[in-house]
C-alpha cells in the first residue's frame, strides 16, 4: 500500500478547461496515485514510487510532481497536470489539489 493511499481520497482534481469524461479521468489519476510502482504484474511501471513522500517537504513535493507528470504522460496522455497544491504537517507532505487540462497535442476520438 502506498503511503499516499491513506489520504488520496482527500485529493481534489480540478479541471482547468472543459474535459470530457472527467469522472473517469479523476478515477484514473487517483488510481495512479494509489498504486505503488513495481507491484502490478504485467504493468510494473504503473504507479508512483513508494518513497515519494519520505523526503524533506520541498523534495517530496518535487518528487511527487515529477513522478506524477511522468505517469500521466505515459498512462493518461490526453491530459496534462498544470499545478499541484500541497500542505505539509507532522505527518509529511500531502497533495491537496491537482489541476489538469486537456493535452492539446493529443486528440482522443
C-alpha positions in Angstrom: 0.0 0.0 0.0 1.3 3.4 -0.9 1.7 6.0 1.9 -0.3 8.2 -0.4 -3.2 5.8 -0.2 -4.1 7.0 3.3 -5.1 10.5 2.1 -5.7 10.0 -1.7 -9.4 10.3 -1.1 -8.8 13.9 0.1 -7.1 14.9 -3.1 -9.2 17.1 -5.3 -8.8 17.0 -9.1 -9.6 20.4 -10.6 -10.3 20.6 -14.3 -9.0 23.9 -15.8 -11.0 23.5 -19.0 -13.9 21.5 -20.4 -12.7 17.9 -20.1 -14.9 15.2 -21.4 -15.3 12.2 -19.2 -13.9 14.0 -16.1 -15.1 11.3 -13.7 -13.1 8.6 -15.5 -10.0 10.9 -15.6 -10.4 11.7 -11.9 -10.6 8.0 -11.1 -7.6 7.1 -13.3 -5.5 9.8 -11.8 -6.3 8.7 -8.2 -5.5 5.1 -9.3 -2.0 6.2 -10.4 -1.5 7.9 -7.0 -2.7 4.9 -5.0 -0.6 2.4 -6.9 3.0 1.6 -5.9 5.3 1.3 -8.9 6.6 -2.2 -9.3 3.6 -4.0 -7.6 1.3 -4.7 -10.5 2.2 -7.8 -12.5 2.2 -7.0 -16.2 2.5 -3.3 -15.6 5.5 -2.9 -13.3 5.9 0.7 -14.4 2.5 1.9 -13.3 2.1 4.0 -10.2 4.2 6.3 -8.0 7.5 5.4 -6.3 6.9 4.0 -2.8 9.2 6.6 -1.1 7.7 9.6 -2.9 6.6 11.2 0.4 9.6 10.1 2.6 11.7 13.2 1.9 12.0 16.7 3.2 8.9 18.7 2.3 10.4 20.6 -0.7 12.0 17.4 -2.1 8.8 15.4 -1.5 6.7 18.0 -3.4 9.2 18.0 -6.3 9.5 14.2 -6.4 5.7 13.7 -6.3 5.1 16.3 -9.1 7.8 14.9 -11.3 6.7 11.3 -10.8 3.0 12.2 -11.4 3.9 14.1 -14.6 5.8 11.1 -15.9 3.0 8.7 -15.1 0.3 11.0 -16.6 2.4 11.4 -19.8 2.7 7.6 -20.1 -0.7 6.4 -19.0 -3.0 9.4 -19.5 -1.6 11.3 -22.4 -5.0 13.0 -23.0 -4.3 15.4 -20.1 -1.5 17.4 -18.5 -1.0 18.3 -14.9 -0.7 22.1 -14.7 -0.3 22.6 -11.0 -0.4 20.9 -7.6 -1.2 22.4 -4.3 0.4 20.8 -1.2 0.1 21.1 2.5 2.6 19.7 5.0 2.5 19.0 8.7 4.0 16.5 11.1 2.6 13.6 9.0 4.5 14.8 5.9 3.7 16.4 2.6 0.2 15.9 1.2 -1.1 16.9 -2.2 -4.4 18.7 -1.8 -5.4 19.8 -5.3 -4.2 18.6 -8.7 -5.1 20.9 -11.6 -5.4 19.3 -15.0 -6.1 20.4 -18.6 -6.7 18.6 -21.9 -3.4 18.0 -23.7 -3.8 20.0 -27.0 -1.2 17.7 -28.7 -3.3 14.6 -28.2 -6.6 14.0 -29.8 -8.8 11.3 -28.3 -11.6 10.1 -30.6 
